[in-house]
């Protein structure tokens, strides 16, 4: 048999082998991809399943003011700083940082969790003597930069999917809590 025949036979065997193994390869790749909680009743809905019952912070950016790094879907970042994946199904852009345990104070959790992003979600705030910390900037987006046909703008704080009745400085966390920041107007 000539070298061309050996090469042709080897190529045919390789193609047939790949065709037979493709379902198994597809299953392996799907198992490696991030899996997300699918429960509309849960504050962890849309977050990686490995974060279920873990503390998470999410920051969503308006379409008109996208974040330079997190402008395609919602990037999921684990507590060690590694990227888990991007969830395009949330119809939003931004980032969630999760997989934390043991935080009780909202501000401490927010500052520690956002540091994991290497400055991409840095937080700017001032201390009001009557009201405590007032967050004006997250991820480089300062509320003074947001323009439109409205009376005012602020970073809105949600705790487990509900608007928080207290500010981040007074927010008491439990295991499995999710805090979310998004731009709101009045």
C-alpha positions in Angstrom: 0.0 0.0 0.0 1.3 3.5 -0.9 1.7 6.3 1.6 -1.3 8.1 -0.1 -3.5 5.1 0.6 -2.4 4.9 4.2 -3.1 8.6 4.6 -6.5 8.3 2.9 -7.5 5.3 5.0 -6.3 7.0 8.2 -8.3 10.1 7.4 -11.4 8.1 6.8 -11.0 6.3 10.1 -10.4 9.6 11.9 -13.5 11.2 10.4 -15.7 8.2 11.2 -14.3 8.1 14.8 -15.1 11.8 15.3 -18.6 11.3 13.9 -19.2 8.5 16.4 -17.7 10.4 19.3 -19.4 13.8 18.6 -22.4 13.1 20.8 -20.1 12.2 23.7 -17.9 15.3 23.0 -21.0 17.5 23.0 -22.2 16.1 26.3 -18.8 16.7 27.9 -18.8 20.3 26.6 -22.3 20.9 27.9 -21.4 19.5 31.3 -18.4 21.9 31.4 -20.6 24.9 30.6 -22.1 26.9 33.4 -25.6 25.7 34.6 -28.0 28.4 35.9 -30.8 28.3 38.5 -34.1 28.2 36.7 -36.6 29.2 39.4 -38.5 32.5 39.1 -39.4 32.3 42.8 -35.7 32.3 43.8 -33.5 35.3 44.2 -30.8 33.1 42.6 -32.8 32.7 39.4 -30.3 33.0 36.5 -27.3 32.6 38.7 -24.9 29.6 38.5 -26.2 26.6 40.3 -23.1 26.3 42.4 -24.0 29.7 44.0 -27.3 28.4 45.3 -27.4 29.2 49.0 -24.3 31.5 48.6 -24.1 35.2 48.9 -24.0 37.1 45.6 -23.9 40.7 44.4 -25.1 41.7 40.9 -24.6 45.1 39.1 -26.7 45.8 36.0 -25.8 48.6 33.7 -28.3 50.5 31.5 -28.1 49.8 27.8 -27.3 53.5 27.2 -24.4 53.3 29.6 -22.8 49.9 29.0 -19.8 48.8 31.1 -16.6 48.4 29.0 -15.9 44.9 30.2 -19.4 43.6 31.0 -21.5 44.7 28.0 -22.6 41.4 26.6 -25.0 39.5 28.8 -24.3 39.2 32.5 -20.8 37.9 33.4 -20.7 35.5 36.3 -17.5 35.8 38.4 -16.7 33.4 41.2 -15.4 34.5 44.6 -11.8 33.7 43.5 -12.1 36.1 40.5 -12.5 33.4 37.9 -15.1 33.9 35.2 -17.7 31.1 35.3 -19.6 32.2 32.2 -22.0 34.7 30.6 -25.7 34.4 31.0 -27.3 36.0 27.9 -30.8 34.9 29.0 -31.2 37.6 31.7 -31.9 40.3 29.1 -29.5 42.6 30.9 -25.8 43.5 30.9 -23.4 43.7 33.9 -21.8 41.3 36.3 -22.6 39.1 39.2 -19.9 38.1 41.8 -20.8 35.2 44.0 -20.1 32.1 45.9 -19.5 33.9 49.2 -20.4 32.8 52.8 -20.3 34.4 56.2 -20.9 38.1 55.5 -23.3 39.9 57.8 -22.8 43.5 56.8 -23.9 44.8 53.4 -21.2 47.4 52.8 -18.4 45.1 53.9 -19.8 42.4 51.6 -20.2 44.8 48.7 -16.7 46.1 49.0 -15.0 42.7 49.3 -17.0 41.1 46.5 -16.5 43.9 44.0 -12.7 43.9 44.7 -12.6 40.4 43.2 -13.1 42.0 39.8 -9.8 43.7 39.9 -11.3 47.2 39.9 -13.9 46.6 37.1 -16.7 47.1 39.6 -15.1 49.6 41.9 -17.5 51.4 44.2 -17.6 55.1 45.0 -19.7 56.4 47.9 -19.9 59.3 50.3 -21.0 59.2 53.9 -24.0 61.2 54.8 -24.0 61.9 58.6 -27.8 61.2 58.8 -28.2 58.4 56.3 -24.9 56.6 56.1 -23.1 55.5 52.9 -24.6 56.9 49.6 -23.3 54.9 46.5 -22.8 57.2 43.6 -20.5 55.2 41.3 -20.2 51.5 40.5 -18.0 50.1 37.8 -17.1 53.6 36.6 -20.7 54.7 36.1 -21.4 57.8 38.2 -25.0 58.8 38.6 -24.2 62.3 37.5 -23.3 61.0 34.0 -26.7 59.5 33.4 -28.8 61.9 31.4 -32.4 61.7 30.3 -36.0 63.0 30.7 -36.4 62.4 34.4 -36.1 64.3 37.7 -33.2 62.4 39.1 -31.2 59.2 39.1 -29.7 56.9 41.7 -28.2 53.4 42.2 -31.1 51.3 43.4 -30.4 48.6 46.0 -32.4 45.3 45.9 -32.1 42.6 48.6 -33.3 39.2 47.4 -35.2 40.7 44.5 -37.1 43.3 46.6 -36.2 47.0 47.0 -34.2 47.3 50.2 -35.9 49.4 53.0 -32.4 50.3 54.3 -29.2 51.5 52.8 -26.2 49.3 52.1 -24.6 50.5 55.4 -27.5 49.1 57.4 -28.2 46.0 55.4 -27.9 42.8 57.4 -27.1 39.8 55.3 -27.9 36.1 55.8 -26.5 33.1 54.1 -27.8 32.8 50.5 -28.7 36.5 50.1 -28.4 38.3 46.8 -28.0 42.0 46.5 -28.5 43.8 43.3 -27.6 47.3 42.1 -29.3 48.9 39.1 -29.8 52.5 37.9 -33.3 53.9 38.8 -34.8 57.3 38.0 -37.6 59.5 39.2 
